[in-house]
Amino acid sequence: MSNLIISGASGTPLSIFNSDTFAKWLADQAPQTQNWLTSTQFKGQGLSLIPNADGELAQVIFVSNSDDSYWLCGELANQLPAGQYVLNAGEAQVKTAAFSWGLGAYKFDRYKKNDKALPQLVVPTQAQADEANKFIRSVSLVRDLVNTPAADMMPQHLGDVMTEMATEFGASITQIIGDELLEQNYPTIHMVGRASENLPRLIDLTWGDESAPKLTLVGKGVCFDSGGLDIKPVSGMRLMKKDMGGAAHVIGLAQLIMAHNLPVRLRVLVPAVENAVSANAFRPGDVITTRKGITVEIDNTDAEGRLVLCDALAEANNDKPELVIDFATLTGAMRIALGTELPGFFSNDEDVAAGFTASGLKVDDPVWRMPLHRPYLDLTGSDIADLANCAKTPFGGAITAALYLEEFVDKGISWSHFDVMAYNVRKLPGRPVGGEAFGIRAVFDYLQNRFQA
């Protein structure tokens, strides 16, 4: 979709107004234009295609209550006929309009082709087009990964995606696969994924100047979650192709970071598994000694995401990074608390948390901080191990999951954990039903402000 946002000056003029600016614009228009809007019963909201005296399209206007939303033009690429439309707007509006135009045109067409010609948005400069396309590409990548059925998005496929990305940006990548996980002391990743014919793995990508500040991203890559022996009901299993959404998020965020050449030493850790059912599947009541040496009793095999993450987080400690950020489709409890469209996050760093929140509001990608309420850690206790992988009560489930993860982060390391839906359950402008990136633009804006200031 990168060809939908181009630079230049040729095409049909497109102007975007709010109610006040539209009224001022309308007062200055020729009688022909005013008569056209009256005769077509244009009410001062939405889209109008205005012809010239010969009946040819002369200009397009779009009126919205708010003209500064990042999703302002989310439906225009689907509403306008094919052609080129020159945007008349200031720099800030160009940025948001181009972003939402491109993502509104998104279609997941791997299995069902769509040959409909789409309109192109013409922006003033190539730099503006390039910037918009970087964000469009990143979010579209997250969507594509989440939307791809599990049969075509197993651990090995995630490895292929990250290998291609490493090649493009000159990063290095390693994969620890199958029984190598035991040999190199990643027991919980191996345990969760060992029942699948699709071998579990830890994918490890590094990029950037070794002397730059260290940033480590960790993404939950459960490519399909049956629930294991604590098998999910039919309704709960239907969308479990999206349970690798955390991995998709850090891959998309990493692409943004590398495309912008952010001055960081980036590391991306993706523990990728399928939580399947087989004779060698892990069981409720089993006890595992994790990479960090903490013993964990398995209370529920469907609480597997925190198990694969805990080994990856333990490995993230080794570099003593300045920031560790993980993304995961971890708990239904977070969806109960905040709904599907507002991602919750936890952080042990007040300044970073405030930065994420401020950036989210700035770029129309809101995130909501949740409390790491330490007394709830007792709920993950076990009589025979250091921890249980699931709390004794469903109440506060997102908090207890985050507290479990925090036990595997070394003291003194700034760590934040995002618990995301990774999926749109309803259609909104620029956001079709299906895979979605939540919070990565907020995090990237924070990182850009922090490291490029």
N, C-alpha and C positions, 0 to 999 in steps of 0.2 A: 504493500500500500504506500510505499515511499513516493510513488509517482503522483500521489493525490495532492501533495503540498509542493508547489514549485515556486520559483521566483520569476519576476517579470513585471510587465505592465499591460499586457494584452489580454482582453477578455471583457465580459459583461461586468459592469460595476456592481459591487455588492456593498451595501451600507447596513450597519447594525446600530439600532437605537434603543434607548429606554423610553419610557412614556414621555418624559419631559423633552428629551432631545428630538423625539419624533414630532412632537407638536411644533417645535421651532422650525424643523426642516420642512414640514408640510406647509407652513405659512409662506415659505419662500418659493414653492413650486409653481410651475406653470399651470394654468387652468386645465390643460389636458390631463396632467398627472393627477390633480385633485379630483377631476371628474371620474377618472378611471378608478381610483380608490373608493369613491362614493358609489359608483355603479356596481362595483364588485363586492360591496358591503364589507369593506375592510374596516374592522373595529379598532384598529390601533394595537393589535396584538398578533404576533405570528408572522407568517411569510406572505409576501406579495410579489408577483412577477409583473413588471410594468412594461407594456409595449411602446414602441414609437408610433408615428403616424402611419407607417406602412404595415403595422401589425407585427413587426419583429421585436424580439426581446431587447429592451433598451437598458433596463436596470432591475436590480433585485433589492428589496428592503426586507429586513427582519427586525421585528420589534419585540422586546422582552421587558418584563418588569425589572429585571436586573441584568445589566450588560457586562458584568465583571465575573460571571461564573466560569470556571474552567470547562464546564459542560454546556456552555451557551449554544454552540453550533453542533451539538451532538446528533441532531437529526437532519441537518441540512444536506449532507452528502447523499442521503436517501430520498430527500424530497425534491431536489432540483434535477432538471434534465442534464444529460451529459454536456460537457462544455467547460470552458474556463471562466472563473469568476474572480475578478480583481477586488481584493478586500480594501475598502477605504476605512482605515482605523489607525489609532495610535499604536505604539509599540506594545504596550501591555495587552491591548485587546487582540492584536495580531497573534501574540503568544497563546492566549487562551482559545481563540477561535480556531487556529490551526491545529492545536492539540485535539480539541473535541471533534473537529471535522474529520480528522484522520481516524480517530477511534470510533466515531459513529459509523464509519464505513466498514468497520471490522466485520468479517465473516469467517467462520471456521469452515473452510471448504476442502479439507483433506479428502473427504469421502463423498461430498455432494457439491459438485462444481456450480459456481454462480458466474455466468458470463455477462451479467448486466454491466454495461458501461457506466462508470461513476464520474461525477463532475470533479474537476480539479480546482483547488483554491490557490490563487496566485497572490503571493505575499511580496512585499517590496524588495527584500534582499535574500541572497542565497544563504547567508548566515541564519536568518530567521527560519528559512525552510529546513536547513540542516538541523537546527536545534529542535524544531517541532518533530522532525522525523526520528530523532534519537529517542524521544519519549514515546512516540507512537510505536516504534519498533520494540522497545523494552516491554511496554504493557501488552502489546500483541503477542510477544513471546510467552509471557506468563499465561495469557489466555490460551494460546495454542497448546502449551504443555499440559495445562489442567484439563482442557477439553478433549485431549487425545485419549481414546479408550485404553484401558490398562493393558490389553494384549499388545499394543504398540507403544507402551510407555512403561516398560519394566525397568529394573535397575540398570541393565545393560544399555537401554535406550537413553536413560538420563546420562549415563557415562558418555555416550556418543555425542549428545547435545553439548555437554561441557567440553569435550575434546575439540569439537568444531569451534566453539567459542575461544578456547585456548589458542588454537591455531590462528584465528582471525586477529587476536589482540597480542600475540606473542607471549602468552602465559605458559607456565609449565603445569603439568597435570600428572597425577599418579592415581592408581586405583588399587585398593587392597580387596581381593575378591575371594569369596568362599572360605575355605579352611585357612587361608592366609590371615583372616581376621583373628582366628584363635592364636596362630603363631605370633602375631604382632600385638596381641592383647587388646582386642576389641570384642569381648565376649558377648555383650548384650546385643550388639548389632548382629552378630552371627546367630545368637539364640532366636531372635525374632524372625530372621529370614531363612533359617535353615530348612524349613519344611517346604519351601518352594523350589521348583526346578529352575527358577530364575535366581541365580546365585546372588546373595547379599553382597554389598560392597560399601566401602568408604571411598568416595570420590573427593580428591584433594587438589584444588587449583590454587596456584600462587601467581601473583602479577605485581609489577611495580618495582620501584627502586628499593633495594634492601635497607637503605638508611632512612627511608621515609617512615612516618608514623604507622604503626601496625593496626590494621583493621581486619577482624575476622568475622565472617558471616557463616552461620550454621543453619541449614534448612532440613526440616523433616521430609524425608523422601520415601514415605510408605506408599508404594506405587499402586497397591490395592490392599484394602484392609477388610478381610472377611470377619475379623474379630478373633480369629484363631479358634481354639477349642471353646472359648466363650463366644460362640458364633453370633453374629448380628442377626436380627430379624430381616426379612426381605426389604422392608421399607428403609431400614438403616443401612443396608448394603448397596442400595441402588446407585448412589453417587460416590461410592468409595474410590472411584478412579481419581477423585480430587484430593485424596489423602496425601498426595505428594505435593500439595499446594505450597507448603513451606519451602520445599526445594525450588519450586518454580519461582517463588518470590525472590529468593536470594540469587538465583540465576539471572532474573531480570534486573535486579538491583546491581549485580556485578557488571552486567552489560552496560548499564548507565554509567557506572563509575569508570569503566575502562574507556568507553566511547568519549567521555569528557576528560580523559587523562588526568583524573583526580590524583594529586600528589600523595598517595598512600601506598603502603605495602599491603596489598590485599591478599587475604586467604579465604577461600570458600570451601567449607566442609559439608558434604552431603552424604549422610548415611542413608543408603538406598536399599530397600528391602520390599518383599511381598510378605504380608502376614497371612500365610496360608494354613490349611489343615492337612496334616499327613501323619504318618506313624511316628515321626520324630519331632512333631510340633512341641513347643514348650507348653507346660501345664500349669494350671492354678495350683499353688502350693509349692512349686519349685523355688529354690533359692539360687541366685546367681551372684557371683562376685564380679563387680563391674571393673572397668579399666582403672578407676580411681581407688579401688580397693574397698569401696562401700558395698556391703552385702544387701541384696534386695530380694524380698519375698514377693513372688508373683501372686497378687490377689486376683487379678483379672487380666486375661490375655488380650483383652480389647483395649487395655491402657498401654499399648505398645509404643506409641510415639515418644513418650518420655524415656522409654528404655533405649531406643536407638539414639536419641538426642544426648543422653547422659554420657555415653562413651565419646561422642564427638565433642561435647563441651569439655570433657576431661582432657582431650587432646588439644583443644584450643588454648588451654592454660599454658601449654609448654612454651609458646612464643612470648609470653607476657605481653599480649597485645594491649594497645591503648583503649580499644573498644571491642567488645564481643556483642554481636546482635544475632539473635536467632528468630526464625519465623517458623510457625507450625500451625497446621489445622489440628489443634490439640484437644479442645474440649467443647462438648455441647453446652456446658455450663456458661461459657462466654457468650454463646449465641442467645441463651436465655437472658443473660444480664443486659446485653447491648444490642441484640438483634443481629441480623446477618450483614448489615452494611457499615457498621461502625466497629473497626478492629480495636480490641483492647490490648494494652501492653503493660508490662511490669518492668521496673528498672530499679537497680540499687544505687543509681546515680541521679541526684536531684537535678543537677544542671543539664544533663543529657535528657532527662524526662521532660523538663520544661522546654528544652530546645525542640524535641520532637513535636510537642503539642503546638508550639508557636508556628513551626514550619508547616504542620498539617493544616492549620487555619489559613496560612498564607497561600498555599498552593491548592486549596480546596480538596485536600486529601486528609480529612480529620481522623485523628487517633485519640483514644481515651485511656488515660493512665488508671490502672487498677492497683490495689494495695497488696504489698508483700507482708501480710499480717502474720508475723512470726508465730504467735500462739497456735495458729492452725497447723503448723508443722507436726504437732503431736498427733494429728489425725492420720498421718502417714506412718505411724509407728507399727512395729511388728514384734511379736513375742520371741521370734527365732532369728531375726535379721536386723540389720541397722535401720532399714526402711521397708515399707511396702510400696508397691508401685501404684496403689490406689487407696484413697482415703476410706475411712470406715463409714463415712456419710456422703451423700451426694451434694450436700450443701457446701457452697463455696468451692465447687469443684475446679474452677479455673485457678483459684488462688492456691489450693493445695497442690495442683499440678506444677504451678510456677515455683512454689516453695521446694518441691521435690527437685526440680532442675537446678535451683540455686545451690543446692548442696554439692553440686559437681563443679561449681565455679570457684576458683581460688579467691581467697580474701584479697581485697585490694584491686581486683580487676573490675572495670566498669562493664556491667552486663545488662542487657535489655532483652526482653522476650516478648514477641508479638504472637498473639493467639488469633488467627484470622480464619474467616469463612472460605476465602478463595473462590467464591462462586456467587454469581448474581441469581437470585431466585425470582426476580421480577425485572421487567424491561424498564430502563430509565434512559433519558437522552444520553447517547454516547456509550451506554452500558447495556449490551444485549444480555439475555439470559445465558448463563454459562460461566466459564472460568473468568476470574477477575483478579486484578492486582490491587491489594489494599495496603496502604501505608508505605509503599516503596518510594513514592514521590516525596512524601513527608520526610522520610529518613534521608533520601538523597539531598533534599534541600538543606537539611541540617548539616550533613557531611560537607556539602559544598561550602556552606557558610563557615564551617569550622576549619576546614583544611585549605581553602583557597582565599581566605580573608587576608 
